């Protein structure tokens, strides 16, 4: 049984920063491509970032490049999302996900992920 648990969300003022963490258990963490997605009320789930098994390849949504950075520490079984210069439109639930059978080095589509966390809420005030 694989478990993914997000943490680090909260309320922050516009322009501030947060670092989300996603701790995993149950299988070898380095076997997974990991990703972050977000979903705001009334909107579809949106791809944020993904990182390859070893961490060498990263891909971020075009609209978030330069502000958000994904990373991972395989020794700690944890993936991170550093979010800088936050904006009110970044307000959403943020979810990490693991893909055990990736077709490529990274995975950008939500339906390809096998395991999901329950999410952590990020609220950015103006």
ABEGO torsion letter per residue (X at the ends): XBBBBBBGBEBBBBGBBBBBBBBBBGBBAAABBBBBBBBBBGBBBBBABBBBAAGABBBBBAAABGABBBBBBAAAGBBBBBBBGBBAAABBBBBBBBBABBABABBABAAABABBBAEBBBBBBX
